[in-house]
Amino acid sequence: DIYNNVEKLDGIAPCHKLIVLFASHNRIKNWDEIAKLAPLSEMKSVLLIGNPIYNDRNPEDVHPMIVKRVPQLEQCDGKMVSSYCRKIAEEMD
């Protein structure tokens, strides 16, 4: 099920105090949209599962791709970002 048909995170930049973003089961398919969260220094947790960026992959495989773009995250899809996940993210091109 699609919840809100959100495809883009345009307009999120002024939300500099945003800590948690629930955007699961939408239509986010472009990694540039996830990168828009990086400047939000208070951002600690995102729920993005069910978006096309997952492309039917295991969430554990996608989390490093999210953390690479938003390194300040502490949680991704309700799971703590492990040191292993962070290491994989840092090693990605």
VOPAGU-2260 file (C-alpha; in pm, 1 decimal, decimal comma):
REM VOPAGU-2260
SITE   aa  ch    i         X         Y         Z
SITE  ASP   A    0       0,0       0,0       0,0
SITE  ILE   A    1     109,3     353,7     -75,5
SITE  TYR   A    2      40,5     597,2     208,3
SITE  ASN   A    3      79,7     952,3      75,2
SITE  ASN   A    4     226,5     929,3    -275,3
SITE  VAL   A    5     531,1    1130,5    -163,7
SITE  GLU   A    6     798,5    1120,0    -435,1
SITE  LYS   A    7    1013,6    1416,7    -340,0
SITE  LEU   A    8    1136,5    1568,9     -16,7
SITE  ASP   A    9    1139,5    1921,8    -157,5
SITE  GLY   A   10    1067,1    2180,5     107,9
SITE  ILE   A   11    1217,4    1980,9     393,6
SITE  ALA   A   12    1530,5    2199,8     422,0
SITE  PRO   A   13    1374,6    2458,5     661,0
SITE  CYS   A   14    1284,5    2177,6     904,8
SITE  HIS   A   15    1626,9    2196,0    1070,0
SITE  LYS   A   16    1490,6    2073,9    1406,6
SITE  LEU   A   17    1333,4    1761,1    1253,6
SITE  ILE   A   18    1446,8    1453,6    1446,4
SITE  VAL   A   19    1230,4    1171,9    1304,5
SITE  LEU   A   20    1085,4    1131,2     954,9
SITE  PHE   A   21     815,5     873,2     890,0
SITE  ALA   A   22     799,7     836,9     511,2
SITE  SER   A   23     753,7     463,5     466,6
SITE  HIS   A   24     534,9     322,6     189,0
SITE  ASN   A   25     552,5     621,0     -41,2
SITE  ARG   A   26     702,5     668,8    -388,3
SITE  ILE   A   27    1057,4     784,8    -312,3
SITE  LYS   A   28    1269,8     631,4    -586,1
SITE  ASN   A   29    1561,0     871,7    -626,5
SITE  TRP   A   30    1858,8     866,1    -390,5
SITE  ASP   A   31    1899,5    1243,4    -433,5
SITE  GLU   A   32    1578,1    1278,9    -231,5
SITE  ILE   A   33    1733,6    1091,0      62,7
SITE  ALA   A   34    2042,8    1312,0      41,4
SITE  LYS   A   35    1818,0    1613,7     110,8
SITE  LEU   A   36    1801,5    1491,2     471,8
SITE  ALA   A   37    2179,1    1521,2     526,6
SITE  PRO   A   38    2179,5    1895,6     612,4
SITE  LEU   A   39    1923,0    1834,5     888,1
SITE  SER   A   40    2172,2    1795,8    1170,3
SITE  GLU   A   41    1909,5    1693,1    1428,4
SITE  MET   A   42    1779,6    1407,6    1208,0
SITE  LYS   A   43    1828,3    1085,3    1404,5
SITE  SER   A   44    1569,6     842,1    1271,5
SITE  VAL   A   45    1398,8     766,4     940,1
SITE  LEU   A   46    1140,5     513,9     832,0
SITE  LEU   A   47    1163,5     467,8     457,3
SITE  ILE   A   48    1077,8     101,6     406,7
SITE  GLY   A   49     828,0      35,3     130,8
SITE  ASN   A   50     965,0     301,8    -103,3
SITE  PRO   A   51    1093,0     213,9    -452,4
SITE  ILE   A   52    1452,7     291,9    -343,2
SITE  TYR   A   53    1442,6     -45,9    -168,3
SITE  ASN   A   54    1377,1    -211,8    -504,6
SITE  ASP   A   55    1270,0    -540,5    -336,3
SITE  ARG   A   56    1607,3    -562,5    -158,3
SITE  ASN   A   57    1647,6    -665,1     202,6
SITE  PRO   A   58    1630,1    -353,4     424,3
SITE  GLU   A   59    1959,4    -456,5     584,6
SITE  ASP   A   60    2122,7    -412,1     243,3
SITE  VAL   A   61    1963,5     -70,7     188,1
SITE  HIS   A   62    2039,4      80,4     530,4
SITE  PRO   A   63    2410,2     145,9     455,5
SITE  MET   A   64    2302,0     326,2     137,7
SITE  ILE   A   65    2078,5     551,5     348,8
SITE  VAL   A   66    2343,1     605,0     618,8
SITE  LYS   A   67    2597,7     698,1     351,9
SITE  ARG   A   68    2370,7     985,7     248,5
SITE  VAL   A   69    2252,5    1077,3     599,9
SITE  PRO   A   70    2546,5     990,9     827,7
SITE  GLN   A   71    2400,4    1142,7    1145,3
SITE  LEU   A   72    2124,9     879,1    1159,4
SITE  GLU   A   73    2104,6     663,6    1469,4
SITE  GLN   A   74    1803,9     458,1    1354,2
SITE  CYS   A   75    1683,0     338,8    1018,5
SITE  ASP   A   76    1343,9     168,3     978,5
SITE  GLY   A   77    1321,4     121,8    1354,2
SITE  LYS   A   78    1662,3     -45,3    1388,6
SITE  MET   A   79    1969,2     105,0    1546,4
SITE  VAL   A   80    2243,8     185,4    1297,1
SITE  SER   A   81    2518,9     -59,4    1388,5
SITE  SER   A   82    2889,8       8,4    1364,4
SITE  TYR   A   83    2897,7    -260,2    1091,7
SITE  CYS   A   84    2633,3     -73,9     889,7
SITE  ARG   A   85    2826,8     251,8     935,2
SITE  LYS   A   86    3149,8      83,8     821,4
SITE  ILE   A   87    2983,4     -45,9     503,3
SITE  ALA   A   88    2837,6     301,6     437,3
SITE  GLU   A   89    3180,5     463,2     474,5
SITE  GLU   A   90    3336,6     215,4     230,7
SITE  MET   A   91    3077,8     279,1     -43,9
SITE  ASP   A   92    3173,4     486,6    -347,5
